[in-house]
C-alpha cells in the first residue's frame, strides 16, 4: 500500500481541537481541579480563528461571499488577525476597523497579513461617528462587493463555539466538567460553549468574567444598561460599553469583575509558573477563578475549565513590558518588578 504524506492542505486545517492543560501552580491552595483550554494553539494564536472560519464558510454557503469580495469587521485585534488569515487562503480582501486600545504589535500583525487597517478612538460612545462600529458600517456602505461580518451582533459567533469549543470540552473532560470560566466580550465564546455544555448537563455552572469599566455584569443582574458603569480600562477583548446580542445572558450563571492590575500580574504569573505564554484575558480568567474561589464557588470535586483565549506575543508592548507596567502604576511594594534583568556583556 502506498504511504501518503501526512500534511494539512493549508493552515485552516489546524483550527480547533486545542489542548486541555492542567494548571496546578497558579491555583495552589484553591479547592478543585483546574484546567485551561489553551486557544493560542490555534494557527492564528486565538479562539477567534474558530469564528472567522465558521462565519466566512457560512457566508460562502449562503452565497453572500464571492471570490474577490472584501470582508469588513470591527475588532480588538484577534478577530482581525483570524479574518485576515482566512481571507488570504480563500482569496478575499480584508478591511479592519480597530480600537486605539489595541497594542501596536496587534496592528502591525494585521498589516503584515495584508489587511487595510483603520485605527479608531477607543473612548468614544458606540454611536459616535468615529467609533469603530460606525467606521466599519461606513466603509461597508462605500465599498462595492463588501460583507460586514459584524461579529458583535452575530448569531454565527455563538454557533461557531456551539459546534466546536463546547463539544471539544465535553469530550476532553469525558463529561466531568462542573464549571466553565470564560471572559465575555462579544459573548460568542462563553454563550456558544455554555449552550452546548448545558444541553449535555444543565448543572454545569457558567461563570463569566467582566472588567471594571464595562456594563455586562450589572446588565446580567438587573437587565438594565447603566451608562455610569462605563469608564476607560486597559484589558483588550474583555467587557463592553454596549450590550452585544451575541451574549446569551440567560445561560450565564454569574459574572465576576476583575481589575486591570490584578489581571496583568496574573498573566505574568501564568508564564512564570506554568510555562504558558498567554494573553491578558487569560490572566483575567485566572484572577476571576481566584475571586470565585474566595466566594466558595468550588469544592474538592470541582472540575473547572478555564478558556485561555490568546497568546502572550500579542502583548509584548503591554503586559509583558516592564515599562508599560510601570507607566500604569502596576509595580508597587507588593508587586515589585520581577522580570529577570538583562545583562549585556561588553
C-alpha positions in Angstrom: 0.0 0.0 0.0 1.3 3.4 -1.0 2.1 5.6 2.0 0.6 9.1 1.9 2.4 12.2 3.0 0.7 13.3 6.3 0.2 17.0 5.7 -2.5 19.6 6.0 -3.9 21.1 2.8 -3.4 24.6 4.3 -3.2 26.4 7.7 -7.0 26.3 8.1 -6.9 22.6 8.9 -5.2 23.4 12.2 -8.1 25.4 13.6 -9.8 23.9 16.7 -9.1 20.8 18.8 -6.9 22.8 21.1 -5.4 21.1 24.2 -6.7 21.0 27.7 -3.8 21.5 30.2 -4.0 21.1 33.9 -2.9 24.2 35.8 -1.7 23.4 39.3 0.9 26.0 40.3 -1.2 29.1 39.8 -4.2 27.5 41.5 -2.3 26.2 44.5 -4.3 26.3 47.7 -7.7 26.5 45.8 -10.3 23.8 46.2 -10.9 21.8 42.9 -9.1 20.7 39.8 -8.3 23.4 37.2 -7.7 23.0 33.5 -7.0 25.6 30.8 -8.4 25.2 27.3 -5.4 26.9 25.6 -6.7 28.6 22.5 -3.3 30.0 21.5 -2.7 26.6 19.9 -4.9 27.7 17.0 -2.8 28.7 14.0 -3.8 32.4 14.4 -3.0 32.1 18.1 -6.5 32.8 19.4 -10.0 31.5 19.8 -11.2 33.9 17.1 -9.9 31.5 14.4 -12.9 29.4 15.1 -15.5 32.2 14.4 -13.5 33.6 11.4 -13.5 30.3 9.6 -17.1 29.4 10.6 -18.6 32.7 9.6 -16.8 33.0 6.3 -17.7 29.4 5.3 -21.3 30.0 6.3 -21.3 33.2 4.2 -19.9 31.2 1.2 -22.5 28.5 1.7 -25.3 31.1 1.6 -23.8 32.8 -1.4 -23.1 36.1 0.4 -19.4 35.9 -0.4 -17.9 35.5 -3.8 -14.2 35.3 -4.8 -12.5 38.7 -4.8 -15.0 40.3 -2.4 -14.0 42.4 0.6 -14.5 41.3 4.2 -15.0 44.2 6.7 -15.0 43.9 10.5 -14.6 45.7 13.8 -12.0 44.0 16.0 -9.8 44.4 19.0 -7.1 42.6 17.0 -7.6 38.9 17.4 -10.7 38.6 15.2 -9.0 40.7 12.6 -5.9 38.5 12.6 -8.0 35.4 12.1 -10.2 37.0 9.4 -7.0 38.2 7.6 -5.5 34.7 7.8 -8.7 33.0 6.4 -9.1 35.7 3.7 -5.5 35.0 2.4 -6.3 31.3 1.9 -9.7 31.9 0.5 -8.9 34.9 -1.8 -10.7 37.8 -0.2 -9.7 41.4 0.6 -9.8 42.4 4.3 -10.6 45.8 5.8 -10.5 46.2 9.6 -11.6 49.0 11.9 -9.7 48.6 15.2 -9.8 50.3 18.6 -7.0 52.6 19.5 -6.7 50.4 22.7 -5.2 47.6 20.5 -1.5 47.2 21.1 0.9 48.3 18.3 2.0 44.7 18.0 -1.5 43.6 17.0 -1.9 46.4 14.5 1.4 45.6 12.9 0.4 41.9 12.7 -2.8 42.8 10.9 -0.9 44.9 8.3 1.6 42.0 7.9 -1.3 39.8 6.8 -2.3 42.2 4.1 -5.3 43.8 5.9 -6.2 47.5 5.4 -6.4 48.9 9.0 -8.3 51.9 10.3 -7.5 52.8 14.0 -10.5 54.4 15.7 -10.6 56.2 19.2 -11.5 53.7 21.9 -13.0 56.1 24.4 -16.0 57.4 22.3 -19.5 56.2 22.6 -20.7 53.4 20.3 -23.0 55.8 18.4 -20.1 58.4 17.7 -19.2 58.6 14.0 -15.6 57.8 14.9 -16.4 54.6 16.9 -15.1 51.5 15.2 -18.7 50.2 14.8 -19.7 53.3 12.7 -16.5 53.5 10.8 -16.9 49.8 9.7 -20.5 50.5 8.7 -19.5 53.5 6.6 -16.7 51.5 4.9 -19.1 48.7 4.1 -21.5 51.2 2.5 -18.7 52.8 0.5 -17.0 49.5 -0.7 -18.6 47.6 -3.5 -18.8 43.8 -3.1 -18.1 44.0 0.7 -19.5 41.9 3.5 -19.7 43.4 7.0 -19.1 40.4 9.4 -20.5 42.4 12.3 -19.3 40.0 15.0 -20.9 41.9 17.8 -24.5 41.1 16.8 -24.0 37.8 15.1 -25.7 34.5 15.9 -23.0 32.7 13.9 -20.4 33.8 16.6 -22.4 31.7 19.1 -22.9 28.8 16.6 -19.1 28.6 15.9 -18.4 27.7 19.6 -21.6 25.6 20.0 -20.3 23.4 17.2 -16.6 23.3 18.2 -15.4 24.6 21.6 -18.4 23.1 23.6 -18.2 19.6 22.1 -14.3 19.6 22.5 -14.5 20.4 26.2 -17.3 17.9 26.8 -15.2 15.2 25.1 -11.9 16.2 26.7 -13.4 16.0 30.2 -15.4 12.9 29.5 -18.4 14.9 30.6 -16.9 15.5 34.1 -16.8 19.3 33.8 -18.6 21.1 36.7 -17.7 24.8 36.0 -16.8 26.8 32.9 -15.0 30.1 33.5 -14.7 32.4 30.4 -14.3 36.0 29.5 -17.2 37.9 27.9 -16.6 40.5 25.2 -18.8 39.9 22.2 -20.0 36.9 24.3 -19.8 34.4 21.5 -17.2 32.1 23.2 -19.0 31.9 26.5 -22.5 31.7 25.1 -21.9 29.1 22.4 -19.8 26.9 24.6 -22.2 27.2 27.5 -25.2 26.4 25.3 -23.7 23.1 24.2 -22.5 22.1 27.7 -25.8 23.0 29.4 -27.6 20.8 26.9 -25.4 17.9 28.0 -25.7 18.7 31.7 -27.8 21.6 33.0 -26.0 21.5 36.3 -22.7 22.8 34.8 -22.1 26.3 36.3 -21.2 29.0 33.7 -19.1 31.7 35.3 -18.4 34.9 33.3 -15.6 37.3 33.6 -16.1 41.1 33.2 -13.9 44.2 33.6 -14.4 47.2 35.8 -15.5 49.9 33.4 -17.8 47.5 31.5 -21.6 47.2 31.6 -22.0 43.4 31.3 -22.2 42.3 35.0 -24.7 44.9 36.0 -26.8 44.2 32.9 -26.8 40.5 33.7 -28.0 41.1 37.2 -30.6 43.9 36.5 -31.3 43.7 32.8 -30.7 47.5 32.8 -28.0 49.3 30.8 -26.2 51.7 33.1 -24.1 54.3 31.3 -22.5 55.3 34.7 -20.7 51.9 34.7 -18.6 52.9 31.7 -15.1 54.3 32.2 -11.7 53.6 30.4 -9.9 50.4 31.2 -6.9 48.6 29.7 -7.8 44.9 29.1 -8.5 44.3 25.4 -11.2 41.9 24.3 -13.0 41.8 27.7 -16.2 43.6 28.7 -18.2 46.1 26.6 -19.7 49.6 26.6 -22.8 48.2 24.8 -25.0 45.1 25.1 -23.9 42.6 22.4 -26.7 40.4 21.1 -24.2 37.6 20.7 -24.3 37.2 24.5 -26.9 34.9 25.9 -27.3 36.4 29.4 -29.8 33.7 30.5 -27.3 30.9 30.1 -24.6 32.6 32.2 -25.0 31.9 36.0 -22.8 34.7 37.4 -20.3 37.4 36.4 -17.2 38.5 38.3 -15.4 41.8 37.6 -11.6 41.8 37.7 -9.2 44.8 37.8 -6.6 45.7 35.1 -3.8 45.5 37.6 -4.5 42.1 39.2 -5.2 40.6 35.8 -1.9 41.9 34.4 0.1 40.3 37.3 -1.9 37.0 36.9 -1.0 36.9 33.2 2.7 37.2 34.0 2.3 34.6 36.8 0.9 32.0 34.3 4.0 32.4 32.1 6.4 32.2 35.1 4.8 29.3 36.9 3.1 27.2 34.2 5.3 28.0 31.2 2.2 29.0 29.3 2.8 32.3 27.4 -0.8 33.5 27.2 -2.5 36.9 26.8 -4.0 39.5 29.1 -7.6 38.0 29.1 -6.1 34.6 30.3 -4.8 36.5 33.3 -8.2 38.0 33.8 -9.7 34.5 33.8 -7.2 33.3 36.4 -7.9 36.3 38.6 -11.7 35.6 38.4 -11.1 32.0 39.4 -9.3 33.2 42.5 -12.1 35.6 43.3 -14.8 32.9 42.7 -12.8 30.5 44.9 -12.8 33.1 47.7 -16.6 33.2 47.5 -16.7 29.4 48.0 -17.8 28.6 44.4 -15.7 25.4 44.1 -15.1 22.3 46.2 -12.6 19.4 46.1 -14.7 17.6 43.4 -15.0 20.6 41.1 -13.6 20.2 37.6 -13.1 23.8 36.5 -12.4 24.5 32.8 -10.9 28.0 32.1 -10.8 29.3 28.5 -7.4 31.0 27.9 -8.3 33.0 24.7 -5.0 34.0 23.1 -1.2 34.2 23.0 1.2 36.4 25.0 3.1 37.5 21.9 0.2 40.0 21.2 1.0 41.8 24.4 4.8 42.4 24.3 4.4 46.2 24.4 1.8 45.9 27.2 1.5 43.3 30.0 5.0 41.8 29.3 6.7 45.2 29.1 8.1 46.4 32.4 8.0 50.0 31.1 4.3 49.7 30.3 3.5 48.0 33.7 5.5 50.8 35.5 3.7 53.5 33.5 0.3 52.1 34.6 1.5 52.2 38.2 1.2 48.4 38.4 4.5 47.9 40.2 4.3 48.6 43.9 5.6 47.3 47.2 3.5 44.1 46.8 4.2 43.5 43.1 7.8 44.6 42.7 9.3 44.5 39.2 10.1 40.8 39.0 11.4 40.4 35.4 15.0 39.0 35.0 17.4 41.8 34.5 19.2 41.5 31.1 23.0 41.6 31.4 25.0 43.0 28.5 28.5 41.6 28.1 30.8 44.2 26.7 
